[in-house]
Amino acid sequence: MDPKNIQIGQSCIDYIIILNSQQVLYSEKTETLDWNMIWEGQKVSLSDHSPMWSDLKITSDKIVKSSFTSVTIDGFWPRVYYLGSDNHVYQLWWYGSWHLQDLTKYAKATDHLAAERSALTSVKIDSKSPRVYYLGNDNHIYQLWYNSSDDHWNLEDLTTLAPGATEHLAAAGSALTSVVIDGIYPRVYYLGSDNHVYQLWFDGSWHLEDLTTLAPGATEHLAAAGSALTSVVIDGKSPRVYYLGSDNHVYQLWYDGSWHLEDLTTLAPGATDRLAAAGSALTSVIIDGKSPRVYYLGSDNYVNQLWYDSSWHHGI
């Protein structure tokens, strides 16, 4: 189906947000998200609350191809973040109905736009205040953060705030991932142009650490150029960061007071027979606050799991 010829709209539809092959229709005029989806040319109702659409053509310059990230506030209210075609960061938020906010505009951040197709990552502080991170055209890491006390969005250039970070810029197009420690201290991870994994971390002020240099042996097992990143935190305190090496092994950088590196593909029996595909995405979860799971795509297009229960295992 050619999205330029979609016939919709009694209201003014301003965006088609594309996630994989799913397109979500958004009306700027009414600040509502259409509860109907266009899926491979078929309109499928997901709710009884969808508006009535008449004829309106959508032009190709309104099609958005973006990274996505999300948080849930107070365990109940979802927030979804994406990049618009203007490289602004937008928030879709639910409070009984869906609303849209242009966070770049609200934070007066139009002088520091996201790079085209920048990665996005997000955390929440104290379960209430979201933080959204993106890569700028200057390869700096920016934080959009919400102050719940005055209902205001703000922007910070973390690369400028963290001493020494301007000497270790993110690689163009770097992946981003983030966690929060003790519910209040964010950590943001990115790849440098040297294929090292860097951590921006906050304890009242921002700091930078080169985890590849800090973890013994990690300089011999660099991340592949353009590797995906994913992360979890153990017991709310100990971060884990995962990346793909140039050997298509999955590596874990982990912290217990100092940083360490492990080759999970070597540690998990059978995993060397099921290497990650070059350029595979990565994602991870934590079970019971203690046991991480890491997922990747194999060269056979199977989804593989590396999982931990005091030792590492592999499954498909």
N, C-alpha and C positions, 0 to 999 in steps of 0.2 A: 504494500500500500504506500502510495506517495503522500507523505505528510503535508505537502503543499496543497493537496486537494481535499483535505478533510473538511467535510461540511458539518459545522456545528454552530451553536451560539445564538441564543436570544439576548444574552448578556455579552459584554465585550470580553473575549478570551484573549489574553495577552501572552501566555506562555504555554509551550508544550515542554514539560520536563521529561527527559528520556532516561530511564533506568533500565539497562539491557534493552529489551524490545518493548518495554511497557512505557506508555506515554500518559502522563497525568496532566489534565487540563486545568489551568488556573485563570481565574478572572480577577484582574486588578481593579476593575470598576467596583465589584461587590466584595472584594477581598475574601473570596471563598474558593475552596478547592472542589472541583467537580468530583462527585463520587462515582462517576462513570469512567471506565478505563477503555482506551483503544488498544486492543491486543491482537496483533497480526491482522489488522483490518476489521475486526469485529468489536462492536461496542458491547461491553458486558457490564450489567448493573451490579454494583457491589453494595448498594444501600437503597432503601426506599426514599431517601431524602435527596435524590439527584434532581437538579433543576431541569427545566424544559429548554431544549436547544432548537433553534431554527437555523437558517443558513448564514454562515459566515466563514469565509475562507481564511486559513492560516498561512501566512507567508513564511518562506524558509528562514528569514532572518530572525524569526522568533523561536526557532528550535534551539534548545539548550542541551549541550552534552557536557555533563558535569560529574565530578566526584560527589559522593554523598557521605554525610556523617550524621549521627543522631545521639541525643541523650533523652532521658526521662526525668522530669522534675517531680520530686516528692513521690517517686515510684509510680506515678499515674499519668502525668501530663507529657505527651511526647513533643519533642522538638526535632525537626529535620532541617538540615542545612545543605545548600547547594550553591553553585556559581551560576549567575546569569550570563547572558551573552555580552553584557556590559562589564563583566568581570567583577561585579558586586557580589557580596555574600548575602544570600537571602535565608530567612528563617520562616519555615512553615510551622505554626504552633497551634496546638489544640487546647481549647478551654470551653468545651461544650459545642464548639464549631471551629472550623479551620480558619486561620488568619495568616496573613503574609506580612513580613517586615523586611525592608531593605536595610540590613545591618550596617552596610558600608555608609549609607546616607545617614542613618541615625547616629553613628559614631563619628560623623564628620571625617571619614577616612578616605574620601575620594582622591586624595593625593597619594595614597598608598594602596592601589588596587592589587587584587590578586593576579598573579601571572595566569595567562591563559591555560585552562585545564589544570590548575594547581591542585595538588592533593589537599584534602581537608581532614582534620581530626578534631575531636571534641571531648571535653570532660565536664563534669559538674562539681561544684564546690558546695559542701554541706547539703547536698541533695537539692539545692535551690538555684544556684547561680551558674549558668552555663558559661563555658569558655570555648571558643572556636579558633582553630589555628590554620593558617594558610601561608603559602609561599608567595612572596612578592616578586615583581619583575627585577628587583635588585638582589634576589636570592636571599633576602632576609626572611626570618620567620616572624609573622605578626600574630598577635592575639587580640581577638574581639572578646570583650568580657562584659558581663552584665552585673551591674550594681543594683541588687534588689532593694536597697534602702532608698534610692532615689529614682528607681525604674529607668535607668539610663544605661545605654551601651557605650563602651569606651574602646579605644584602640591603643595598643602598645607594640612597639618594635622591639622584640625580645633580643634580636641580634645586636642592637645598639645598647640595650640595657645590660646585657651579660658581658662582663669584662673579657676581652680576648675573642669574642665571637665573630667580630668583623674580620678576623684573620682566618676563620674557619667557616666560610659560607657554605650553605647548602648547595649541593649540585643542582643544576637546572633540572627541573622535573622530578626532584627527589620525592620519594614516598615520605609520609608523615604518620606517626602513631603517638599515642599519649596515654598516660595513666594518671591517677591521683593517689597520693600517699596520705594515710590517716584522714582521708576525706576532705583535706584542705590544701594539700601541696601538690601542684601539677608538675608533671614531667613530660617533656616533648622530645621526640627522637627523630632524627633525620640523617640522611647520608650526605657526606661531604664529597667534594670533587676527587678526593683521595680514596674514596670508597670506605672510609672509616664511618662508624656509627657514632653520632654525637648526641649528648643529652643536654638539653636546657632544663634546669631545675630551679624551683622556687622555695625559699625558706624565709621569706620576708623581703628578699631581693633575688634577682635572677643571676644564675651562674651557668657556665658551660663546662662540660667534661667530654673528653675524647675517650669513649669507652673501649675502642679498639686498642688504644695505647695502654689503658689502665688494666685490661684483662690479659694476663700472661698468655702468650701464644696466639693472640688474636690477630696480630699483624701478619701472621703466616696464613691466615684464613679470612681474607678480606671478603666483604660483601661483593657480589657480582654487580657490575654497573647497572643501575636502574632497578636493583632488587626491591621487591616489596618488603614492607616492615609490618610487624604486628606485635602487640605487647599485652601482658596481663600483670597483675600484682598479687602476691601471695600474702594472705593474712593482713591485707590492707597496708603492708609495709615494704615488701621486698619485690622490686620490679623484675620482670623477665622481658627481654626483647629478642625477637626472632627475625632472621634474615636468611636469604639464599646465598650460598657461596658460588664461586665460578665453577665449582665441581658439582653443582646442583644438589649439594647437601643442605639440610636445614640446620642452622646453628642457633644456639641459645646463649645470649649474654645474660648473666644472672648475678644478683647482688645479695650479699649476706653481711655487709659491713665493708666488703671490698668486691670488685668486679671479677667475674670468671667467665670462661668460654667453654661450651660443650658442643661437640658435633653429634647432634641427636640422630642423624642418619647412621652413624657408626655405632652409637650406643644401643639403638633399637634393633633387635634381631629381625632380619629380613628386609630392613629398610633399604639396604644398599642394592637390593634387587628391584626396588620401586622408587627410583630417584625422581625428584621433582622435575617437571618440564622446565626448560629454560624460560624465564619470564613468568613463571607461575605466580598467581596471587597467593597470599597467605592470610589466614585469619586464626584467631585463638579465643578460647574461653577458659574460665577457671571453675572447677567443680568443688563445692563445699569450702571455698576460700583457699584451697590448698593444692589441688591437683590440676595442673594445666593440660590442655588439649590444643594441639596445633594441626591445622588442616592445610593441605596443598594439593595441587593438581599434578598427576603423573603424566609422563609422556604418552601413556595409553588413554588419557582423558578420564581415568578413574580418580575419584576423590580419596585421598589418603589421610589417615589420622596417626599422629604421634601422640601417645598419651603416657601419663606418669602416675605410678602408684608406689613409689620408692625406687622404681627403676623404670626405664623408658621402654615402651612397646610400640609396635607398628601394626596397623590394620587398614583394610580397605572396605 
